Amino acid sequence: MASLDRIRTHGFRRWYERQLIECHAWLVSWFLGVIVLVSGLEVAGAPASRPPGVILLLGGLAVTVYSWKRYHLLLEVAERLGEQAVCPRCQAYAKFNIESSGPAPLPDGGDPVLENHGGGVWLRAKCRKCGEEWMLK
């Protein structure tokens, strides 16, 4: 729901940009985790430094897995909402106000992909240009 508050206060475009920045920061964390993971493999190969190598290996693995899941989740939610941020009538992108919102289930049925990722929030948007209302799921 913090994202919803950011959309209301700063607008959809700024929220979307921030989501993509945060998402790609997680991608950088994933890449650094892969480097630590490979370093742990290299260090664990030497018999004298096996325990520190295993610690590096497990730490790198944990960072890699968590960062990839977080990256994928944020990117999927941002892209799904970004695709729906176009007014159906006048085709204005991200020029809307949020009229109402709520958690899953959606009024017209749920989206299992978002619900599985904890993104089951729906938004009822109203275009600032033409007044058309539509749902972002």
N, C-alpha and C positions, 0 to 999 in steps of 0.2 A: 504494500500500500504506500510505501515511501515514494515509489516511482510515480504513482498516481498523483500524489501531492506535488511532485516536481513538474509533472505535465500541467497541472492546473496553474501553478504559480509562474513557471518560466516558459510554458508553451511546448508544443510537441516537437518542433524542430530542435530546440536546445536539448530537450530530453533525449532525443534520438542521437544527436551528436555525442552527448555524454555517454550514452550506452555503448556506442561504437568505440569510443576512446577507452572506456573501462574494459570492454570486451577484448580489445587488442592488447591492453596491458596484461590481461590474463594469458594471452597468446605468448607474450614475451616471457612471462613466468614459466609457461610450459617449456619454452625453448631452453631457459636456464635450468629447469629441472632435468631435461634430457642431457644437458652438459654434465650436471652433477651425477646423474645416473651412469653415464659412460665413464666418468672419472672414477666412480666407485667400482665399476667393473675392472678398470685398469689397476687400481690400488689393491683390490681384493685378490688379484692374480699373484701377487708376491706373498709368499708364505709368512714373512715377518710382519706384514701389515694387514693381515686378513681382517681382524675385528674393525679397524677404522674404515676399511674398504667396504665391509658389509653395512656399516652404519651409513656411509655415503650412498651406497647403492639403495638402501631402503628409504632414506630421506629423499633422494632424487626420484625414486619411484612414486612416493607419496605426493610430492609436489607436482610431478608430471600428470598423474591421474586426476588429482583435484583440480589443477589448472585447466586441463583439457575439458573436464565436465563443466566447469564454470564458464569457460569460453564458449562452449557449444550452447549452453543454456541461454546466456545473455544474447548471443548472436541470433539464436532462433526466435526469441521473444521480440527483439528489436526488429528483425526483418519481417516477422509476421504482422506486427502492428504497423510497420512502415509501409507495407504493401496495401494496407487498408486505409491509410491516412489520406486518400484522395476522395474528394467529394464526388458522389455518383452523378450528380446533375451538371455541375460546372467544371469539374476536373481540377479544382484548386487543391494543391498539395499542402497539407498541414496547416490549413487556415480554418480552424474550428475551435469551438469552445466545448468543454465537457458539460453536458446537461445532467447526466446521472451516471452512476457506476455501481458496481457490486461484485462480490466474489462469485465463483462458480457455484451452482450451475447457472448457465446463461438462460435468459428468459425463453429463448427459442431452441434450446438444446445445447449440450456441451461440446467442447473441442477436446478430444481425448489427448492430443499431443500436448497442448498447453497445460491441461489438468495434470498430466503425468509429471510435468516439470514444475509444478507449483505456480504456473502463470495463469491460473483460471480466474482472471479478472476481466470483466466486460466493461466497455465504455460506450455511452450513447453520446455521439458527437453531433453538433449543429454547426453547419458551415457559416462562417462570418460573411461570405459573399452573397450567397443565394438563400440561405435559411434552410437548406435541405438537412434532414436528420438521418443518421445511419449508425449502425453498430460496429464497433471495433472489438474483435474477439481475440 
